[in-house]
Amino acid sequence: MGVLVTDLDGTLLGGTDAERRRLHGILSRHPRITVVFATGRGLASVREVLADPLVPRPRWIIADVGASVADGRDLSTVMDVQSRLREGWPGAARVRDALSGFPALRYQDGVAQDGRCSFHLRPGDLTGELVSAVAALGCSWAYSADRYFDVLPPRASKGAAVRALARAQGWALADVLVAGDSLNDLSMFGIGAHGVVVGGAEPALGRAVAADETVYRTEQHGAAGIVAGLRNLGWVAPEHALVVGYHRPPRVWTSTGWRAPTSPNGILPTLCAVLGAERGDDRDVSALWVAGSVVDDDLPDPDVGEHGLRPALSLERFDYAAWSAYFHRACKEMLWPALMSQPERMCFDSAAWTEYRTVNRRFAEHIADRAAERGTIWLHDYNLWLVPGLLRAARPDLRVGLFHHTPFPPVRIFDALPVAAEVRTSLTALDWAGFQTEGFAANFRATLGESDAPPRVSVHPLGVDREAIDALVRARGPRARSFAGRLVLSVERLDYVKAPERKVAAVAALLAADPALHGRLRFRLVCPPPESGITAYDSTRIALEDRIADVNDRFGTATWQPVEYLPHNLSFVEVLDEYLAADVFWVTSLQDGMNLTAKEFVAAQSAAGGSGVLVLSRYAGAAEQLGRGALLTDPRSPIDLVRVLRRALRMPRRERRARMTRLSTALGHEHPRHWAAGIIAAIEGGAPDPGPPPVAASAAGTA
């Protein structure tokens, strides 16, 4: 890609640790950029610099103001290049002896140097007589920082060394970027390479290159200035004012390219809408989506540069073993049970948690590398809980927010996590945290306790795209029912938290108590499996399938099966048809952040003028918004599950219509993109957390 030739003091070593770490990360992510040091230091001094973990490893080293050239791998001398640069050097002893008559020159004893003589000299003492004396020796000289006077071999300079090394390595100077801040770097800017003068440079250097169009000048100091120069040339990816951090990309990579989600609802299509991914115009949206990607030998490498969709996508790649430890074990087997208030299911694996830390660290480094100064970072969910603390240390200029789509557990359950203290420390570093319900927000506030500077907290329940659903319903038109009885529908991924077994058991109990429902009640369970690799749900799947077989064997006939089980994904249009056909939509989550399927059902039924009944778990986040129109149920109570389902099936048409009207009103018409835009504004500095609202009457009594 190119060659970066950089001075050390004031340039590569300049700036804050965070800026140096940022440059190091960028260079490590762009291995095609060859790094060359060009310094006034001697090699012994450069060796000490290389011990700094924030210093990138150079492939080549130009030292002693261009008099020495070494291989960066082992610091061995590149003899064929160095010998030509040192031709005509009379030796340090002769130089010092010849210049001993200039008392203003003070030799730098104790400073590692080879092939040159370095002195301290005040500007007023740089006289024509001194310059003539150096010329009489057949030497050249360099003066910088109003202090350093270097006597060099006649052919030596940083610029000459870069040119000689480029010739030896076959580099075109048009592929070289030189970076510096002092006059001893000036020789590099006149060799035909690109250049960047970093902020805080010697004014004389700026004046000397002012008319050179190949030199980029930036106000960014040190390492940050080098980053600016790299970005100016397009050698590294541009910075973004808004970075979204989510463990998944917004689309699925397949052998035929990127596949978009089929549903218009959920976090992936919502973020794509607000960040401009679906727009066909040319408006600039300076947003970047950072996601994880598992290396798959059966697929070509994901194409993030030419996918033609926005926001821009940047992938952090992981091998399958590391990702499985992070996501399948740490996230799903330890953190997920805590979020779902089932601590008895937590399975702590120290090796998996180590991978969780590693994945979060790599996400944080990736985001830090790509975020613009004072940029906005929007993180999503518990999968990235450690990123806020890492970003605060690396990029304190950023505004960092995290939205929890999942529930947030009570303090006593959060504290049951073996890593609770580590996570709490990271979450305290947030600027803003958002939640689906006030209850989850209250749990978060209590978990952080008496933090000195707690994050701002607000509640933003996610909705659905009613415009898209209305359009699809109109396009579908009236459809004949395939079943003359009552259809109860559930649409959910396979998860013990959704309590699918309990629903099947409730159907069995209802059929046993009411023979009149035989042949007239059908429970359709659309229950696709989780992504491959998650074993935590295997026992749930086995128990569910066994229970379904038992119920169908017990009550079914040759022409009727009480439970229809669809263990696969349906397209959104197919799901919409199911919503429209259902008499009852049944949500029984033991815990749920929101539950968008309940909202989709309401939107679909309302669009079609239907009067379906929503039976909704009181533990779903949607119950706060829809509780006065739904029948709330307690899925932890087998008796309540049966009682509320029976009531839904027997509900008079007038009550069904009245409840659907209340549900439609409560759902509202705010587009999810407005939800996302509001969150971005909140992260960027909205109103302070007002605290919990006054206690209001619960909607739970409406069942």
C-alpha positions in Angstrom: 0.0 0.0 0.0 2.7 2.5 1.0 5.7 3.4 3.1 5.4 5.6 6.2 8.7 7.3 7.0 8.4 9.1 10.4 10.6 11.1 12.7 10.4 10.0 16.3 10.7 12.8 18.9 7.9 15.3 18.4 6.3 13.2 15.7 5.7 9.4 16.2 6.4 9.8 20.0 4.4 13.0 20.3 0.9 13.4 21.5 -1.0 11.6 24.2 -0.8 7.9 25.0 -4.3 7.5 23.6 -3.3 9.1 20.3 -0.1 7.0 20.1 -2.2 3.8 20.9 -4.6 4.8 18.2 -1.9 5.2 15.6 -0.4 1.9 16.7 -3.8 0.2 16.2 -4.3 1.7 12.8 -0.8 0.5 11.6 -1.4 -2.9 13.0 -4.7 -3.1 11.0 -2.9 -2.0 7.8 0.1 -4.3 7.6 0.6 -3.3 4.0 1.9 0.1 5.3 5.7 -0.3 5.8 7.0 1.7 8.7 10.4 3.3 8.6 11.9 5.4 11.4 14.0 8.4 10.4 15.4 9.9 13.6 18.3 12.0 14.9 18.8 9.4 17.6 21.5 6.8 17.5 20.6 3.1 17.2 21.3 2.4 20.8 18.7 5.0 21.8 16.2 3.6 19.2 16.6 0.2 20.8 15.2 1.8 24.0 12.3 3.3 22.1 11.3 -0.1 20.7 10.6 -1.3 24.3 7.6 1.0 24.4 4.5 -1.0 23.7 2.9 2.0 22.0 5.6 2.2 19.4 5.0 0.3 16.1 7.7 -2.1 15.0 9.6 -0.5 12.1 10.8 -2.5 9.1 13.7 -0.2 8.6 15.5 2.4 10.7 17.3 5.5 9.5 19.2 6.9 12.5 21.9 9.5 13.2 20.1 12.1 11.1 20.5 9.9 8.0 24.1 8.6 8.6 23.0 5.1 9.8 20.5 2.6 8.2 19.5 -0.6 10.0 17.1 -3.5 9.5 14.2 -3.1 12.0 13.9 -6.8 12.6 17.3 -7.2 14.3 19.0 -3.8 14.1 21.7 -5.1 11.8 23.3 -2.6 9.5 22.1 -2.3 5.9 25.7 -2.0 4.8 25.2 -1.4 1.1 23.0 1.6 1.7 24.9 3.0 4.8 28.3 2.8 3.3 27.3 5.0 0.4 25.7 7.5 2.8 28.9 7.7 4.8 31.4 8.1 1.9 33.7 11.0 2.7 33.2 10.9 6.4 36.5 12.0 8.1 35.6 10.5 11.4 34.3 11.9 14.7 37.8 12.6 16.1 38.9 14.7 13.2 35.6 16.6 13.1 35.8 17.4 16.8 39.4 18.5 16.6 38.8 20.7 13.5 35.9 22.5 15.3 37.5 22.7 18.7 38.2 26.4 18.0 34.5 27.2 18.2 33.8 27.5 22.0 30.0 27.9 21.4 29.9 24.3 20.1 29.2 21.9 23.0 29.6 18.2 22.0 26.7 16.0 23.3 28.6 13.6 25.5 26.6 10.6 26.5 24.4 10.7 23.4 24.6 7.6 21.3 25.8 8.6 17.8 27.6 7.0 14.9 28.8 8.4 11.6 28.1 12.0 12.8 29.0 14.5 15.4 26.2 16.2 17.4 26.6 19.5 19.2 24.5 22.0 21.2 24.5 25.4 19.6 22.6 28.6 20.2 21.0 30.2 17.1 23.2 33.4 17.3 26.4 31.3 17.2 25.6 29.6 13.9 28.0 31.8 11.9 29.4 31.7 8.4 32.8 30.9 9.8 31.5 27.8 11.4 29.7 26.7 8.2 32.9 27.3 6.2 34.8 25.2 8.7 32.4 22.3 8.2 32.6 22.6 4.5 36.4 22.5 4.7 36.0 19.1 6.3 34.0 18.0 3.3 31.0 17.5 5.5 27.3 18.6 5.5 25.4 19.9 8.5 21.8 20.1 9.9 20.5 22.5 12.5 17.2 22.1 14.3 15.0 23.2 17.2 17.3 26.2 17.7 19.6 23.9 19.6 21.0 20.9 17.7 23.9 21.2 15.3 24.8 17.9 13.5 27.9 17.5 11.4 27.3 14.7 8.8 29.0 12.9 6.0 28.7 15.0 2.8 26.0 12.7 1.3 24.1 12.0 4.5 20.7 13.4 5.5 17.4 11.9 6.4 16.2 12.7 2.8 19.2 11.1 1.2 18.8 8.0 3.3 15.1 7.7 2.4 15.9 8.1 -1.3 18.7 5.5 -1.1 16.6 3.0 0.9 13.7 3.5 -1.6 16.1 2.8 -4.5 17.4 -0.4 -2.8 13.9 -1.7 -2.0 12.3 -0.7 -5.3 9.8 1.8 -3.7 8.3 4.6 -5.9 8.7 7.8 -4.0 5.1 8.6 -4.9 4.2 5.7 -2.5 6.1 7.2 0.4 4.7 9.5 3.1 7.3 11.3 5.2 6.3 12.8 8.6 8.2 15.3 10.7 8.2 18.3 12.9 11.7 19.9 12.9 14.3 21.3 10.5 16.4 18.1 10.5 13.4 16.5 8.8 13.4 19.2 6.0 15.6 17.1 3.7 12.8 14.4 3.5 10.3 16.9 2.2 12.2 17.6 -1.0 12.7 14.2 -2.5 9.4 13.8 -4.3 7.5 11.9 -1.6 4.2 12.9 0.1 4.7 14.7 3.3 2.9 15.7 6.5 4.1 18.3 8.9 2.5 17.7 12.3 1.1 20.3 14.6 3.5 22.1 16.9 6.3 21.8 14.4 9.2 24.3 14.1 7.8 27.4 12.4 10.9 27.4 10.2 9.9 23.9 8.8 6.4 25.1 8.0 7.8 28.2 6.2 10.2 26.1 4.2 7.5 23.7 2.9 4.7 26.3 2.6 4.7 26.3 -1.2 5.0 22.5 -1.6 1.6 21.1 -2.6 2.8 17.5 -1.8 3.1 18.4 1.9 0.0 18.3 4.1 0.0 20.4 7.2 -2.2 19.6 10.1 -2.9 21.1 13.5 -2.9 17.6 15.0 0.2 17.0 17.1 2.5 14.0 17.1 0.9 10.6 16.4 -2.5 12.2 15.7 -0.8 14.3 13.0 0.5 11.1 11.4 -3.0 9.6 11.4 -4.3 12.8 9.8 -1.6 12.5 7.1 -2.5 8.8 6.4 -6.2 9.6 6.2 -5.5 12.6 3.9 -3.8 10.2 1.4 -6.6 7.7 1.8 -4.2 5.0 3.0 -6.3 4.2 6.0 -10.1 4.3 6.3 -11.8 7.7 7.1 -13.0 8.6 10.5 -16.7 8.7 11.4 -18.7 11.0 13.5 -21.1 8.2 14.5 -20.0 4.6 15.2 -22.4 1.9 16.0 -21.0 -1.1 17.8 -23.1 -4.3 17.6 -21.9 -7.9 17.7 -23.7 -8.7 14.4 -23.5 -6.9 11.0 -26.8 -5.4 9.6 -26.9 -8.1 6.9 -26.0 -11.7 6.4 -23.0 -12.6 4.2 -23.7 -15.5 1.9 -22.1 -17.1 -1.1 -24.1 -14.7 -3.3 -23.4 -11.5 -1.4 -25.1 -9.6 1.4 -28.7 -10.6 2.3 -30.9 -8.0 4.0 -33.3 -8.9 6.9 -36.8 -9.8 5.6 -38.6 -8.0 8.4 -38.8 -4.2 8.5 -38.7 -4.4 12.3 -36.0 -5.0 14.9 -32.7 -3.3 15.6 -31.0 -4.2 12.3 -33.5 -2.6 9.8 -34.2 0.2 12.3 -30.5 1.3 12.4 -30.1 0.9 8.7 -33.1 3.2 8.2 -31.9 5.9 10.5 -28.3 5.7 9.3 -29.2 5.9 5.7 -28.6 2.4 4.5 -31.8 2.2 2.6 -31.6 5.7 1.0 -30.8 6.0 -2.7 -29.6 9.6 -2.5 -26.0 11.0 -2.2 -26.3 12.7 1.1 -23.3 12.1 3.3 -23.9 10.0 6.4 -20.7 9.9 8.4 -21.7 6.7 10.2 -19.9 3.4 10.6 -21.3 0.0 11.7 -18.6 -2.1 13.5 -19.5 -5.8 13.8 -17.9 -9.1 14.4 -17.4 -11.6 11.6 -16.5 -15.3 11.9 -14.0 -16.5 9.4 -15.7 -19.1 7.3 -13.5 -21.2 5.0 -16.6 -22.1 2.9 -17.4 -18.5 2.0 -15.4 -15.8 0.4 -14.1 -13.0 2.6 -17.0 -10.6 3.3 -17.0 -7.6 0.9 -17.4 -4.4 3.0 -16.1 -1.9 0.5 -18.5 -2.5 -2.5 -21.7 -3.6 -0.9 -23.4 -0.4 -2.0 -25.3 0.0 1.2 -25.1 2.4 4.1 -24.1 2.8 6.8 -20.5 1.9 6.0 -19.5 -1.5 7.5 -16.3 -2.4 9.2 -15.7 -6.0 10.4 -13.5 -7.3 13.2 -12.7 -10.9 12.2 -12.5 -13.8 14.6 -11.9 -17.5 14.2 -14.8 -19.8 15.1 -13.3 -21.1 18.3 -12.8 -17.6 19.8 -16.2 -16.5 18.7 -17.9 -19.6 20.1 -16.2 -19.1 23.5 -17.2 -15.5 23.5 -20.8 -15.7 22.2 -22.0 -19.2 22.8 -20.5 -19.7 26.2 -19.8 -16.3 27.9 -22.8 -14.4 26.5 -25.4 -17.2 26.2 -24.4 -19.5 29.1 -23.3 -17.0 31.7 -24.7 -13.5 31.0 -28.0 -14.4 29.3 -29.4 -16.3 32.3 -28.6 -13.4 34.6 -30.3 -11.0 32.3 -33.3 -13.3 32.2 -33.3 -13.4 36.1 -32.5 -17.1 36.1 -29.1 -17.2 37.9 -29.4 -20.9 38.6 -28.7 -21.5 34.9 -25.5 -19.4 34.9 -22.4 -21.4 33.9 -19.1 -19.6 34.5 -16.2 -20.6 32.3 -13.0 -18.6 33.0 -11.5 -19.4 29.5 -14.7 -18.2 27.8 -14.7 -15.0 29.9 -11.1 -14.4 28.8 -12.3 -14.6 25.2 -15.2 -12.2 26.1 -12.6 -9.7 27.3 -10.5 -10.2 24.2 -13.5 -9.7 21.8 -14.5 -6.6 23.7 -11.0 -5.2 23.7 -10.7 -5.7 19.9 -14.1 -4.0 19.4 -13.0 -1.1 21.5 -9.7 -0.8 19.6 -11.5 -1.0 16.3 -14.0 1.7 17.3 -11.3 3.9 18.8 -9.4 3.7 15.5 -12.3 4.7 13.4 -14.2 7.3 15.5 -13.7 11.0 14.7 -12.6 13.4 17.4 -15.4 13.9 19.9 -17.5 11.3 17.9 -20.6 9.6 19.1 -20.5 5.8 19.9 -23.7 3.8 20.1 -23.1 0.4 21.6 -25.8 -2.3 21.8 -26.5 -4.8 24.5 -24.6 -6.9 27.0 -22.4 -8.5 24.3 -20.2 -5.3 24.5 -20.4 -4.6 28.3 -16.6 -4.1 28.7 -16.2 -1.7 25.7 -17.3 1.5 27.5 -14.5 1.3 30.1 -11.9 0.4 27.4 -13.0 3.3 25.2 -13.0 5.8 28.2 -9.3 4.9 28.8 -8.3 5.0 25.1 -10.5 7.8 23.8 -11.8 10.1 26.6 -13.0 12.6 23.9 -15.8 10.2 22.7 -19.4 10.3 23.8 -20.4 6.7 24.5 -23.9 5.3 24.9 -25.2 1.8 25.3 -28.8 0.7 24.7 -30.0 -2.5 26.4 -32.5 -4.3 24.2 -32.6 -7.0 26.8 -33.9 -6.7 30.3 -31.5 -5.5 33.0 -31.6 -7.6 36.1 -32.1 -6.6 39.7 -28.9 -5.9 41.8 -29.0 -9.2 43.7 -29.0 -11.1 40.4 -26.4 -8.9 38.7 -24.1 -9.3 41.7 -24.4 -13.1 41.4 -22.2 -12.8 38.2 -18.6 -13.7 39.1 -17.6 -10.8 36.9 -20.0 -8.2 38.4 -17.4 -5.8 39.6 -15.5 -5.8 36.3 -18.7 -5.1 34.3 -20.0 -2.5 36.8 -16.7 -0.6 36.5 -17.0 -0.5 32.7 -20.7 0.5 32.7 -19.9 3.4 35.0 -17.7 4.8 32.2 -20.8 5.4 29.9 -22.1 8.8 29.2 -25.6 7.5 28.6 -27.5 4.2 29.0 -30.9 3.4 27.5 -33.6 0.8 28.3 -36.9 -0.5 27.1 -38.7 0.0 30.4 -38.5 2.2 33.5 -38.1 -1.0 35.6 -35.0 -2.0 33.7 -33.6 1.5 34.0 -34.3 1.5 37.8 -32.3 -1.8 38.1 -29.4 -0.2 36.3 -29.4 2.8 38.5 -29.4 0.6 41.6 -26.6 -1.5 40.2 -24.3 1.4 39.7 -25.3 2.7 43.2 -23.5 5.8 44.4 -21.2 6.3 41.5 -19.5 9.7 41.5 -20.5 10.4 37.9 -23.2 8.0 36.8 -24.3 7.9 33.2 -27.4 9.7 32.1 -30.3 7.2 31.9 -33.5 7.3 29.8 -36.2 4.9 28.6 -36.9 4.5 24.9 -39.2 1.6 24.0 -38.6 0.3 20.5 -41.6 0.2 18.2 -42.4 -1.2 14.8 -42.7 0.2 11.3 -46.5 0.5 10.9 -46.2 2.1 7.5 -44.5 -0.9 6.1 -46.9 -3.3 7.8 -49.9 -1.3 6.6 -48.6 -1.4 3.0 -48.0 -5.2 3.2 -51.5 -5.9 4.6 -53.1 -3.8 1.8 -51.0 -5.7 -0.7 -52.1 -9.1 0.7 -55.8 -8.3 0.6 -58.5 -10.5 2.2 -57.5 -14.1 2.6 -59.6 -17.1 3.3 -59.1 -19.0 6.6 -57.9 -22.6 6.3 -59.3 -23.5 9.7 -62.8 -23.2 10.9 -62.0 -23.2 14.7 -60.0 -20.9 16.9 -56.3 -20.3 16.1 -53.9 -19.4 18.8 -50.5 -18.3 17.5 -47.0 -17.8 19.0 -44.0 -16.6 17.0 -40.7 -16.8 18.8 -37.2 -18.1 18.6 -36.4 -21.3 20.5 -35.4 -20.1 24.1 -36.3 -21.4 27.5 -37.1 -17.8 28.4 -40.0 -17.9 26.0 -41.5 -20.8 28.0 -42.8 -22.8 25.0 -43.2 -26.0 27.0 -45.5 -24.2 29.4 -47.8 -23.1 26.6 -48.1 -26.6 25.3 -48.9 -27.9 28.8 -51.5 -25.2 29.1 -53.1 -26.2 25.8 -53.2 -29.8 27.1 -54.8 -28.7 30.4 -57.4 -26.6 28.5 -58.3 -29.5 26.2 -58.6 -31.8 29.1 -61.0 -29.5 30.9 -63.1 -28.5 27.9 -63.8 -31.3 25.4 -65.9 -28.9 23.3 -62.5 -27.4 22.1 -61.5 -30.8 20.6 -61.2 -30.3 16.9 -61.9 -26.6 17.2 -58.7 -25.3 18.8 -55.3 -25.2 17.1 -52.1 -23.8 18.7 -49.6 -22.9 16.0 -46.1 -22.5 17.4 -43.6 -20.8 14.9 -40.4 -21.5 16.7 -37.2 -21.4 14.6 -34.0 -22.6 16.3 -31.3 -20.3 17.6 -28.1 -19.8 15.6 -25.9 -22.9 15.3 -23.4 -23.5 18.0 -25.6 -22.6 21.1 -26.1 -25.8 23.1 -27.8 -24.1 26.0 -31.2 -24.6 24.4 -30.8 -28.3 23.4 -32.7 -29.5 26.5 -35.5 -27.0 25.8 -35.9 -28.2 22.3 -35.9 -31.9 23.2 -38.4 -31.3 26.0 -40.6 -29.2 23.8 -40.7 -31.7 21.0 -41.5 -34.5 23.4 -44.3 -32.5 25.0 -45.8 -31.6 21.6 -45.8 -35.3 20.6 -47.5 -36.3 23.8 -50.3 -33.7 23.4 -50.9 -34.5 19.8 -50.9 -38.3 20.5 -53.3 -37.8 23.4 -55.8 -35.4 21.8 -55.2 -35.5 18.1 -57.2 -37.3 15.4 -56.6 -38.2 11.8 -57.8 -34.8 10.7 -56.8 -32.5 13.6 -53.6 -31.9 15.6 -54.0 -29.5 18.5 -50.4 -28.3 18.2 -48.8 -27.3 14.9 -45.1 -26.9 15.4 -43.0 -25.0 12.8 -39.4 -25.2 13.8 -38.1 -22.9 11.0 -38.0 -19.3 9.9 -40.8 -17.8 7.9 -40.5 -14.8 5.7 -42.0 -11.7 7.1 -44.9 -11.9 4.6 -45.6 -15.4 5.8 -45.5 -14.3 9.4 -47.8 -11.4 8.6 -50.3 -13.9 7.1 -50.1 -15.8 10.4 -50.8 -12.6 12.4 -53.9 -11.9 10.3 -55.2 -15.5 10.6 -54.8 -15.7 14.4 -57.7 -15.3 16.8 -55.3 -15.0 19.8 -51.6 -14.1 19.8 -49.9 -15.6 22.8 -46.7 -14.2 24.4 -45.5 -16.0 27.5 -42.0 -14.8 28.1 -40.6 -15.4 31.5 -38.6 -12.2 30.9 -38.4 -10.0 27.8 -36.8 -6.7 26.9 -39.7 -5.7 24.7 -41.2 -8.4 22.4 -41.7 -6.8 19.0 -43.9 -9.7 17.7 -46.7 -8.5 20.0 -46.4 -5.1 18.5 -46.3 -6.5 15.0 -49.5 -8.5 15.7 -51.3 -5.4 16.9 -50.1 -3.4 13.8 -51.2 -6.1 11.4 -54.6 -6.7 13.0 -55.3 -3.0 13.1 -54.3 -2.5 9.5 -56.7 -5.2 8.5 -59.6 -4.1 10.8 -59.2 -7.3 12.8 -60.1 -8.1 16.3 -57.5 -10.6 17.5 -56.8 -10.8 21.2 -53.3 -10.2 22.5 -52.4 -12.4 25.5 -49.2 -10.9 26.8 -46.8 -11.9 29.6 -46.7 -9.3 32.4 -42.9 -9.8 32.3 -42.4 -8.6 28.7 -41.3 -5.0 28.3 -44.2 -4.5 25.9 -46.6 -4.9 28.8 -45.8 -1.4 30.1 -47.1 0.1 26.8 -49.8 -2.4 25.8 -51.0 -3.7 29.1 -54.3 -1.8 29.1 -55.4 -3.4 25.8 -53.9 -6.9 26.2 -54.8 -9.7 28.6 -51.8 -9.9 30.9 -50.8 -13.4 31.9 -48.3 -14.8 34.4 -46.4 -17.6 32.6 -44.9 -18.7 35.9 -48.4 -19.9 36.9 -49.8 -22.9 35.0 -53.2 -22.0 36.4 -53.1 -18.4 35.2 -51.9 -19.5 31.7 -54.9 -21.7 31.3 -57.3 -19.2 32.8 -56.2 -16.2 30.7 -56.1 -18.3 27.5 -59.7 -19.5 28.1 -60.8 -16.0 28.6 -59.2 -14.9 25.4 -61.0 -17.6 23.5 -64.3 -16.8 25.0 -64.1 -13.0 24.7 -67.1 -11.3 23.0 -66.5 -9.6 19.7 -67.3 -6.1 21.1 -64.7 -6.5 23.8 -62.2 -7.8 21.3 -62.7 -4.8 19.1 -62.5 -2.3 22.0 -59.2 -3.9 23.2 -57.7 -3.8 19.7 -58.6 -0.1 19.5 -56.8 0.5 22.8 -53.8 -1.5 21.7 -53.6 0.4 18.4 -53.7 3.7 20.2 -51.1 2.6 22.7 -48.8 1.4 20.0 -48.8 4.8 18.3 -47.3 5.6 14.9 -43.8 6.8 15.7 -41.4 5.3 13.1 -38.5 3.3 14.6 -36.1 5.7 12.8 -37.3 8.5 15.1 -36.6 6.2 18.1 -33.0 5.8 16.8 -32.6 9.5 16.1 -33.8 10.3 19.6 -31.2 8.0 21.1 -28.4 9.4 19.1 -29.4 12.9 20.3 -29.5 11.6 23.9 -26.0 10.2 23.7 -24.7 13.4 22.3 -25.9 15.3 25.3 -29.6 15.3 26.0 -31.3 16.3 29.2 -29.9 14.8 32.5 -31.5 11.7 33.9 -34.7 12.8 35.6 -34.8 9.7 37.8 -37.7 7.3 38.1 -41.2 8.7 37.5 -43.9 8.9 40.2 -45.4 5.5 41.0 -48.5 5.0 38.9 -51.2 2.4 38.9 -50.0 -0.9 37.4 -51.6 -2.1 34.2 -51.4 -5.6 35.6 -54.9 -5.4 36.9 -56.5 -5.2 33.5 -56.3 -9.0 32.9 
